[in-house]
Amino acid sequence: MDTSSASRIATLEAENARLLHTMEATTAEFAAELRRLHAEIARLTDRVAELLPAARRGQGRRRDPPVVSSPPADPAEAPRPSVDDASQSDAVRAAFLARPRPPEIPPKPAKTPKKRGSTGRQRLPASLTAETHKLGVSVCASCGSTRLDQRGFEVEEKLHAVMQQIVRRVVRRQVCVCRDCNVRTTARSLPAPYERSKVTGEFLAWVLHQKFDQLVPLDRLRRDLARRGVTLAMSTLVSLVERGADLLDRIDGEHWKQLKAGGAMHTDLTGIKVLVPGLERAYDGYIEGFLYNGVAVFQYEAAKDGDRLQSKLLNYEGRLVADAESRSNAVFTSGNVIEGGCNAHGFRKFEGAEGAQPLLASEGGQFLTAMYVAEAAAKERKLAGDELRVWRQTHMGPLKKDFLGWMDAVEPTLLPTDPLAKAVRYYRNHRDALFRFIDDPALPIDNSAMEREFQNWAKLRLNVLFAGSTEGAHRAATIFGIAATCRLQNVHTAAYLAWAFERLGTHKDVYRLPASELTPAAYKRAVQEAAPGRAPPAPE
């Protein structure tokens, strides 16, 4: 090959390399721009979800009031039906007087006085970690003499608490260079929640535990750290919450899979204030909760949208215990989801009606009270499955029949606006859902388990007032669900989070665990296998 041909080939190869490099750079820029556009589309979608419900509510507030052609009649002047009124038919009066009588509620058993133990100080549990000190005597406290004979020791035990300290972790990592390949190698550091993290997994777990389990606002947490000599910006603490939520998102998704595969769940909804850019005041968002069998999931929604709930439960087949709200109707029309009602709501309606109808409302409430007494007895016997079904059918089936008969007799004697009439209509309209638990042992008598979890959201609202953004509300829902699951599993939240962050962070390639092996339930199993019979430890 002559010199000119070789030069030409070299020129073409150089040009080809240049074009290839340009194409790779252009492809990388295109991919980066595509990712940016996807993120922008997601942001705009969330923005529409924020502003659309607010705009609809604003239109509703600006709507002109309807024109009333004539003043409405005063309900107080309307004649009140009475069993002695001649306008009442003989059949109605007879049915009212012959209505089923409420069952006799057994008196609450007297509390058995606890057996008094032996007096005096008792030894502290041997399972507590012991911190031992040995103190000697060198001189007499009375005369100062040093001539002393030893006569053993007097032992005293006291409960002692070591305040959780914030310390520095200093890691010295060795750096080596290979003699053969001259490659520089650095020893791997200890586990951290994420790369280049300035905090350990234990510190991040402590922050999230304080915020979402102890319900301590971040400004108070920052003030506490400052008093310990640790000065952190508020933005740093917020970023730690963001990092923690991102790490725990896998666990929250696993919990949601478990709930949808479990065949039964509770659900409820509560409000939360959210700051949204462009709105003059805090926006009214909602936290939707799902719970069953020791697993809880919370999700943020911009509005009470029945379509959103239906889409979440699209592939779900099982029972859903929910309050009687219209947004749940579409979920039950498919036939794949069986509705379970909340008798606690119905019972409160009868209690609220006692002001207007003290005798009759009390009668109706006694039927429900008797059902709760029977349910409490079943729980005391730890009945489940077919045994629980038989128990409920035996003890609550007759109560249901008498209660329905009682409503048939009482309802015709009430005004439509009477609070007791509203309570009766509640049971009329939702009778199948409210009494389905009698024949289905997987259903509870009410939705109180979900409502108890929302009490923590109510306490959080008193402390923090609002979420700083929509993203903040989503992250708070994720971490709150993890903390609620820890409570339900009787697992200490901080201890679990520290364990999880070690396996989810920079050393996840060492453990290679699926999300199902990183849940609070998995942590509880791991602790019990390591030390059978011991509860999961709580950090100091």
C-alpha positions as CSV (number, residue, x, y, z in Angstrom):
1,M,0.0,0.0,0.0
2,D,1.5,3.3,-1.1
3,T,1.9,6.3,1.2
4,S,-1.0,8.3,-0.2
5,S,-3.5,5.4,0.3
6,A,-2.3,4.9,3.9
7,S,-2.7,8.6,4.6
8,R,-6.2,8.6,3.1
9,I,-7.2,5.6,5.2
10,A,-5.9,7.4,8.3
11,T,-7.8,10.5,7.5
12,L,-11.0,8.5,7.0
13,E,-10.6,6.7,10.3
14,A,-10.0,10.0,12.1
15,E,-13.1,11.5,10.5
16,N,-15.1,8.4,11.3
17,A,-13.9,8.6,15.0
18,R,-14.9,12.3,15.1
19,L,-18.3,11.6,13.7
20,L,-18.8,8.7,16.1
21,H,-17.8,10.9,19.0
22,T,-20.2,13.6,17.8
23,M,-23.0,11.1,17.5
24,E,-22.4,9.7,21.0
25,A,-22.4,13.2,22.4
26,T,-25.6,14.1,20.5
27,T,-27.3,10.9,21.8
28,A,-26.3,11.7,25.4
29,E,-27.7,15.2,25.0
30,F,-30.9,13.9,23.5
31,A,-31.3,11.4,26.4
32,A,-30.7,14.1,29.0
33,E,-33.3,16.4,27.3
34,L,-35.8,13.5,27.1
35,R,-35.4,12.9,30.8
36,R,-35.9,16.6,31.5
37,L,-39.1,16.6,29.5
38,H,-40.4,13.6,31.3
39,A,-39.7,15.2,34.6
40,E,-41.4,18.4,33.4
41,I,-44.5,16.5,32.2
42,A,-44.7,14.8,35.6
43,R,-44.4,18.2,37.3
44,L,-47.1,19.8,35.2
45,T,-49.4,16.8,35.7
46,D,-49.0,17.2,39.4
47,R,-49.6,20.9,39.1
48,V,-52.9,20.3,37.2
49,A,-54.0,17.8,39.9
50,E,-53.3,20.5,42.5
51,L,-55.1,23.4,40.8
52,L,-58.1,21.8,39.2
53,P,-59.9,20.8,42.4
54,A,-59.1,24.3,43.8
55,A,-60.6,25.9,40.7
56,R,-63.7,23.8,41.0
57,R,-64.1,24.7,44.6
58,G,-63.7,28.3,43.8
59,Q,-66.4,28.2,41.2
60,G,-68.7,26.5,43.7
61,R,-68.1,29.3,46.2
62,R,-68.8,32.0,43.6
63,R,-72.1,30.5,42.5
64,D,-75.1,32.8,43.1
65,P,-77.6,31.6,45.7
66,P,-80.9,30.3,44.4
67,V,-83.8,32.6,44.3
68,V,-86.5,31.7,46.8
69,S,-90.0,32.7,45.6
70,S,-91.6,32.2,49.0
71,P,-90.1,31.8,52.5
72,P,-89.7,28.2,53.5
73,A,-92.0,26.8,56.1
74,D,-90.6,26.7,59.6
75,P,-90.0,23.0,60.5
76,A,-90.8,23.8,64.1
77,E,-94.4,24.7,63.1
78,A,-94.9,21.4,61.3
79,P,-97.1,19.0,63.3
80,R,-95.2,16.2,64.9
81,P,-96.5,12.7,64.4
82,S,-97.6,11.0,67.6
83,V,-98.9,7.6,68.4
84,D,-101.9,9.3,70.0
85,D,-102.6,11.4,66.8
86,A,-105.9,10.4,65.2
87,S,-104.3,10.8,61.7
88,Q,-102.0,7.8,62.5
89,S,-103.5,4.6,61.2
90,D,-104.3,1.9,63.7
91,A,-101.8,-0.4,62.0
92,V,-98.9,2.1,62.6
93,R,-99.9,2.6,66.2
94,A,-100.2,-1.1,66.8
95,A,-96.8,-1.7,65.2
96,F,-95.2,1.0,67.2
97,L,-96.6,-0.3,70.5
98,A,-95.7,-3.9,69.6
99,R,-92.1,-3.0,68.5
100,P,-89.4,-5.3,69.6
101,R,-87.9,-4.4,72.9
102,P,-84.2,-3.8,73.1
103,P,-82.1,-6.5,74.8
104,E,-81.1,-6.1,78.4
105,I,-77.5,-5.0,78.5
106,P,-75.6,-6.9,81.2
107,P,-73.9,-4.7,83.7
108,K,-70.2,-4.3,83.2
109,P,-68.4,-6.8,85.4
110,A,-66.7,-5.3,88.4
111,K,-63.0,-5.0,88.1
112,T,-61.2,-7.7,90.0
113,P,-58.7,-6.1,92.3
114,K,-55.2,-6.9,91.4
115,K,-53.4,-9.2,93.7
116,R,-50.9,-7.1,95.7
117,G,-47.4,-8.2,95.4
118,S,-44.9,-8.3,98.2
119,T,-44.0,-4.9,99.6
120,G,-40.6,-3.4,99.4
121,R,-38.3,-2.9,96.5
122,Q,-38.2,-5.6,93.9
123,R,-35.2,-6.6,91.8
124,L,-35.1,-5.1,88.4
125,P,-35.4,-7.4,85.4
126,A,-32.2,-9.3,84.7
127,S,-32.8,-8.8,80.9
128,L,-31.8,-5.2,81.2
129,T,-28.3,-4.4,80.2
130,A,-26.2,-3.8,83.4
131,E,-23.9,-0.9,83.9
132,T,-21.7,-2.0,86.9
133,H,-19.8,0.3,89.2
134,K,-17.7,-0.8,92.2
135,L,-17.1,1.9,94.8
136,G,-14.6,1.4,97.7
137,V,-14.3,3.0,101.2
138,S,-10.9,4.3,102.4
139,V,-11.7,6.2,105.6
140,C,-14.4,6.2,108.3
141,A,-17.1,8.7,107.7
142,S,-17.3,9.4,111.4
143,C,-13.7,9.7,112.7
144,G,-11.6,9.5,109.6
145,S,-9.7,6.4,110.6
146,T,-8.2,4.2,107.8
147,R,-8.2,1.0,109.8
148,L,-11.2,-0.8,108.2
149,D,-12.2,-4.4,107.9
150,Q,-14.2,-5.5,104.8
151,R,-17.6,-7.0,105.4
152,G,-19.0,-7.6,101.9
153,F,-21.1,-5.2,99.8
154,E,-24.5,-3.7,100.0
155,V,-26.2,-3.9,96.6
156,E,-28.7,-1.4,95.3
157,E,-30.3,-1.3,91.8
158,K,-31.7,1.8,90.1
159,L,-33.3,2.3,86.7
160,H,-30.9,4.3,84.6
161,A,-31.4,6.0,81.2
162,V,-28.5,7.0,78.9
163,M,-29.6,10.0,76.8
164,Q,-29.1,9.3,73.1
165,Q,-26.0,11.1,72.0
166,I,-25.1,12.6,68.7
167,V,-21.5,11.8,68.0
168,R,-19.0,11.9,65.1
169,R,-18.1,8.7,63.3
170,V,-14.5,9.0,62.0
171,V,-13.6,6.3,59.5
172,R,-10.0,6.0,58.4
173,R,-9.8,4.2,55.1
174,Q,-6.6,2.7,53.8
175,V,-5.5,3.6,50.2
176,C,-3.3,1.3,48.2
177,V,-1.8,1.2,44.7
178,C,-1.2,-2.0,42.9
179,R,2.4,-2.7,42.0
180,D,1.5,-4.6,38.9
181,C,-1.2,-2.4,37.3
182,N,-0.6,0.8,39.2
183,V,-4.4,1.1,40.0
184,R,-5.3,3.0,43.1
185,T,-7.7,1.2,45.5
186,T,-9.5,2.6,48.5
187,A,-11.0,0.5,51.3
188,R,-14.8,0.5,51.3
189,S,-16.5,2.6,53.9
190,L,-19.1,1.6,56.4
191,P,-22.8,1.4,55.3
192,A,-24.4,4.8,54.7
193,P,-28.0,5.6,53.5
194,Y,-26.7,7.1,50.2
195,E,-23.4,8.0,48.5
196,R,-21.5,11.0,49.9
197,S,-23.9,11.1,52.8
198,K,-22.9,13.3,55.8
199,V,-25.0,11.2,58.2
200,T,-25.2,7.6,59.1
201,G,-28.3,5.4,58.7
202,E,-28.8,5.5,62.5
203,F,-28.9,9.3,62.5
204,L,-31.4,9.4,59.6
205,A,-33.5,6.8,61.4
206,W,-33.5,8.9,64.5
207,V,-34.6,12.0,62.5
208,L,-37.5,10.1,60.9
209,H,-38.5,8.5,64.2
210,Q,-38.7,11.9,65.9
211,K,-40.6,13.5,63.0
212,F,-43.1,10.8,62.1
213,D,-43.4,8.5,65.2
214,Q,-42.9,11.0,68.0
215,L,-44.5,13.8,65.9
216,V,-41.8,16.4,66.6
217,P,-41.7,19.3,64.1
218,L,-38.5,19.8,62.3
219,D,-37.9,23.3,63.8
220,R,-38.0,21.8,67.3
221,L,-35.8,19.0,66.2
222,R,-33.3,21.5,64.8
223,R,-33.4,23.5,68.1
224,D,-32.7,20.3,70.1
225,L,-29.7,19.5,67.8
226,A,-28.4,23.1,68.2
227,R,-28.4,22.7,72.0
228,R,-26.3,19.6,71.5
229,G,-23.8,21.6,69.5
230,V,-25.0,20.3,66.1
231,T,-26.0,23.1,63.8
232,L,-28.0,22.0,60.8
233,A,-29.9,24.1,58.3
234,M,-33.7,23.5,58.0
235,S,-33.1,22.6,54.3
236,T,-30.7,19.9,55.4
237,L,-33.3,18.3,57.7
238,V,-35.9,18.5,54.9
239,S,-33.5,16.9,52.4
240,L,-32.9,14.1,55.0
241,V,-36.7,13.5,55.1
242,E,-36.7,13.4,51.2
243,R,-33.8,10.9,51.2
244,G,-35.5,8.7,53.7
245,A,-38.8,8.7,51.9
246,D,-37.1,7.8,48.6
247,L,-35.3,4.9,50.3
248,L,-38.5,3.6,51.9
249,D,-40.6,3.9,48.8
250,R,-39.8,0.3,47.9
251,I,-41.0,-0.9,51.3
252,D,-44.2,1.1,51.0
253,G,-44.8,-0.4,47.5
254,E,-44.3,-3.9,49.0
255,H,-46.9,-3.1,51.7
256,W,-49.4,-2.0,49.1
257,K,-48.8,-5.3,47.2
258,Q,-49.5,-7.2,50.4
259,L,-52.7,-5.3,51.1
260,K,-54.1,-5.9,47.6
261,A,-53.2,-9.6,47.8
262,G,-54.6,-10.0,51.4
263,G,-58.3,-10.2,50.5
264,A,-59.5,-7.6,53.0
265,M,-58.6,-4.1,54.1
266,H,-59.9,-1.0,55.9
267,T,-59.8,2.4,54.3
268,D,-60.6,6.0,55.4
269,L,-59.7,9.5,54.5
270,T,-58.6,12.7,56.4
271,G,-57.7,16.2,55.4
272,I,-54.3,17.8,55.3
273,K,-53.2,21.4,54.5
274,V,-50.6,21.7,51.7
275,L,-48.8,24.7,50.5
276,V,-49.1,25.0,46.7
277,P,-47.3,27.7,44.7
278,G,-49.7,30.1,43.1
279,L,-52.5,29.7,45.7
280,E,-53.1,32.4,48.2
281,R,-53.7,30.1,51.1
282,A,-53.0,26.5,52.1
283,Y,-54.7,24.0,49.9
284,D,-57.0,21.4,51.3
285,G,-55.6,18.0,50.3
286,Y,-56.4,14.5,51.6
287,I,-54.5,11.6,53.1
288,E,-56.1,8.2,52.2
289,G,-55.3,5.3,54.4
290,F,-55.4,1.5,53.9
291,L,-54.8,-1.0,56.6
292,Y,-55.2,-4.7,57.4
293,N,-53.4,-7.5,59.3
294,G,-50.6,-5.4,60.7
295,V,-49.8,-3.4,57.5
296,A,-50.6,0.2,56.8
297,V,-50.3,2.4,53.7
298,F,-51.0,6.1,53.4
299,Q,-51.3,8.0,50.1
300,Y,-51.8,11.7,49.4
301,E,-54.6,12.8,47.1
302,A,-55.4,16.3,45.9
303,A,-59.2,15.7,46.0
304,K,-61.9,13.3,47.2
305,D,-62.1,11.5,43.8
306,G,-64.0,8.3,43.5
307,D,-62.3,7.6,40.1
308,R,-58.8,7.6,41.9
309,L,-60.0,5.1,44.5
310,Q,-61.5,2.9,41.8
311,S,-58.2,3.0,39.8
312,K,-56.2,2.0,42.8
313,L,-58.4,-1.0,43.5
314,L,-58.9,-1.9,39.9
315,N,-57.4,-5.4,40.2
316,Y,-58.3,-5.9,43.8
317,E,-60.7,-8.7,44.8
318,G,-61.8,-8.9,48.4
319,R,-63.5,-7.1,51.2
320,L,-63.2,-3.3,51.8
321,V,-64.4,-1.8,55.1
322,A,-65.2,1.8,54.4
323,D,-67.4,4.6,55.6
324,A,-70.7,5.2,53.7
325,E,-69.3,7.7,51.2
326,S,-70.4,8.2,47.6
327,R,-66.8,8.1,46.4
328,S,-66.7,4.4,47.3
329,N,-69.8,3.5,45.3
330,A,-67.9,2.9,42.0
331,V,-65.6,0.4,43.7
332,F,-68.4,-1.8,44.8
333,T,-70.4,-1.8,41.6
334,S,-68.0,-4.1,39.8
335,G,-68.8,-6.9,42.1
336,N,-65.1,-7.8,42.7
337,V,-65.0,-5.8,46.0
338,I,-67.4,-6.6,48.8
339,E,-68.4,-3.7,51.0
340,G,-68.1,-3.8,54.8
341,G,-69.7,-1.0,56.8
342,C,-68.8,0.8,60.0
343,N,-71.2,0.3,62.9
344,A,-69.3,2.8,65.0
345,H,-70.7,5.6,62.8
346,G,-74.2,4.2,63.1
347,F,-73.9,3.9,66.9
348,R,-72.7,7.6,67.1
349,K,-75.7,8.6,65.0
350,F,-78.0,7.0,67.6
351,E,-76.1,8.7,70.4
352,G,-76.5,12.0,68.7
353,A,-80.2,11.5,68.3
354,E,-80.7,11.1,72.1
355,G,-81.1,14.9,72.5
356,A,-84.3,14.9,70.4
357,Q,-85.5,11.4,71.1
358,P,-84.0,10.2,74.4
359,L,-86.1,7.1,74.9
360,L,-86.3,5.8,71.4
361,A,-82.7,6.6,70.5
362,S,-81.5,4.8,73.6
363,E,-83.6,1.8,72.6
364,G,-82.0,1.6,69.2
365,G,-78.5,2.1,70.6
366,Q,-79.1,-0.9,73.0
367,F,-79.3,-3.3,70.1
368,L,-76.0,-2.1,68.8
369,T,-74.4,-2.1,72.3
370,A,-75.5,-5.8,72.7
371,M,-73.7,-6.6,69.4
372,Y,-70.5,-4.9,70.6
373,V,-70.7,-6.8,73.9
374,A,-71.0,-10.1,71.9
375,E,-68.1,-9.1,69.7
376,A,-65.9,-8.3,72.7
377,A,-66.7,-11.7,74.2
378,A,-65.6,-13.3,70.9
379,K,-62.3,-11.4,71.0
380,E,-61.8,-12.5,74.6
381,R,-62.2,-16.1,73.5
382,K,-59.9,-15.4,70.5
383,L,-62.4,-16.8,68.1
384,A,-61.6,-16.8,64.3
385,G,-62.8,-18.4,61.1
386,D,-65.8,-20.7,61.3
387,E,-65.9,-20.5,65.1
388,L,-66.3,-16.7,64.9
389,R,-69.0,-17.0,62.2
390,V,-71.0,-19.4,64.3
391,W,-70.6,-17.2,67.4
392,R,-71.8,-14.1,65.5
393,Q,-74.7,-15.9,63.9
394,T,-75.8,-17.3,67.2
395,H,-75.4,-14.2,69.3
396,M,-75.9,-11.3,66.8
397,G,-78.3,-12.8,64.2
398,P,-81.3,-12.5,66.6
399,L,-80.3,-9.0,67.6
400,K,-80.2,-8.0,63.9
401,K,-83.7,-9.4,63.3
402,D,-85.1,-7.6,66.3
403,F,-83.3,-4.4,65.4
404,L,-84.8,-4.4,61.9
405,G,-88.2,-5.0,63.3
406,W,-87.8,-2.2,65.8
407,M,-86.9,0.2,62.9
408,D,-90.0,-0.9,61.0
409,A,-92.1,0.0,63.9
410,V,-90.4,3.3,64.9
411,E,-89.6,4.9,61.5
412,P,-93.3,5.8,60.5
413,T,-93.7,7.8,63.7
414,L,-90.8,10.1,63.0
415,L,-90.4,13.3,61.0
416,P,-88.0,13.0,58.1
417,T,-85.8,15.7,59.6
418,D,-85.6,14.0,63.0
419,P,-82.0,13.0,63.9
420,L,-83.3,9.5,64.9
421,A,-85.0,9.2,61.4
422,K,-81.6,9.9,59.9
423,A,-79.9,7.3,62.0
424,V,-82.6,4.7,61.0
425,R,-82.2,5.6,57.3
426,Y,-78.4,5.1,57.6
427,Y,-79.1,1.5,58.6
428,R,-81.9,1.2,56.0
429,N,-79.6,2.3,53.1
430,H,-76.5,0.4,54.2
431,R,-78.0,-2.6,55.9
432,D,-76.2,-5.3,53.9
433,A,-72.8,-3.7,54.4
434,L,-73.3,-2.9,58.1
435,F,-74.4,-6.5,59.0
436,R,-72.3,-8.4,56.5
437,F,-69.7,-9.0,59.3
438,I,-72.1,-11.4,61.0
439,D,-71.7,-14.0,58.2
440,D,-68.2,-13.1,57.2
441,P,-65.5,-13.6,59.9
442,A,-62.9,-11.7,57.9
443,L,-64.8,-8.5,58.4
444,P,-64.7,-6.5,61.6
445,I,-67.8,-4.9,63.2
446,D,-66.5,-1.3,62.4
447,N,-63.7,0.7,60.9
448,S,-62.2,1.8,64.2
449,A,-58.8,0.3,63.4
450,M,-58.3,2.7,60.5
451,E,-59.7,5.6,62.5
452,R,-57.2,5.0,65.4
453,E,-54.3,5.4,63.0
454,F,-55.7,8.7,61.8
455,Q,-55.5,10.0,65.3
456,N,-51.8,10.3,64.8
457,W,-52.4,12.4,61.7
458,A,-54.6,14.6,63.8
459,K,-51.9,15.1,66.3
460,L,-49.4,15.8,63.6
461,R,-51.7,18.5,62.1
462,L,-51.6,20.3,65.5
463,N,-47.8,20.3,65.4
464,V,-46.9,21.1,61.8
465,L,-50.1,22.8,60.5
466,F,-49.4,21.9,56.8
467,A,-47.1,20.1,54.4
468,G,-44.6,22.3,52.6
469,S,-45.5,21.0,49.2
470,T,-47.3,18.3,47.3
471,E,-44.1,16.3,47.2
472,G,-43.7,16.8,50.9
473,A,-47.2,15.4,51.5
474,H,-46.4,12.3,49.3
475,R,-43.2,11.7,51.3
476,A,-44.9,12.2,54.6
477,A,-47.6,9.7,53.6
478,T,-44.9,7.1,52.7
479,I,-43.0,7.5,56.0
480,F,-46.1,7.7,58.1
481,G,-47.3,4.3,56.6
482,I,-43.9,2.7,57.6
483,A,-44.2,4.1,61.1
484,A,-47.8,3.0,61.5
485,T,-46.8,-0.5,60.3
486,C,-44.0,-0.6,62.9
487,R,-46.5,0.3,65.6
488,L,-48.9,-2.4,64.4
489,Q,-46.1,-5.0,64.3
490,N,-44.9,-3.9,67.8
491,V,-41.5,-2.9,66.3
492,H,-39.5,0.1,67.4
493,T,-39.5,2.5,64.5
494,A,-36.0,3.9,64.9
495,A,-34.5,0.4,65.3
496,Y,-36.2,-0.9,62.2
497,L,-35.3,2.2,60.1
498,A,-31.6,1.9,61.1
499,W,-31.7,-1.8,60.1
500,A,-33.5,-1.1,56.8
501,F,-31.2,1.8,55.8
502,E,-28.1,-0.4,56.2
503,R,-29.7,-2.8,53.7
504,L,-31.2,-0.1,51.4
505,G,-28.2,2.2,51.2
506,T,-24.7,2.0,49.9
507,H,-24.3,-1.6,50.9
508,K,-27.5,-3.0,49.2
509,D,-25.3,-4.9,46.8
510,V,-23.9,-6.9,49.8
511,Y,-27.3,-7.9,51.0
512,R,-29.2,-8.1,47.7
513,L,-32.6,-8.5,49.5
514,P,-36.0,-8.1,47.8
515,A,-38.4,-5.6,49.3
516,S,-40.4,-8.4,50.9
517,E,-37.3,-9.2,53.1
518,L,-36.9,-5.5,54.2
519,T,-40.3,-4.8,55.8
520,P,-40.9,-4.3,59.5
521,A,-42.4,-7.9,59.6
522,A,-39.1,-9.2,58.1
523,Y,-37.1,-7.2,60.7
524,K,-39.2,-8.7,63.5
525,R,-38.6,-12.2,62.2
526,A,-34.9,-11.6,61.9
527,V,-34.6,-10.3,65.5
528,Q,-36.6,-13.2,66.9
529,E,-34.5,-15.8,64.9
530,A,-31.4,-14.2,66.3
531,A,-32.7,-14.2,69.9
532,P,-35.8,-16.4,70.3
533,G,-38.3,-15.1,72.8
534,R,-37.0,-11.5,72.9
535,A,-38.8,-8.5,71.5
536,P,-37.1,-6.3,68.9
537,P,-34.7,-4.0,70.7
538,A,-35.3,-0.2,71.0
539,P,-32.3,2.0,70.6
540,E,-31.1,4.1,73.5
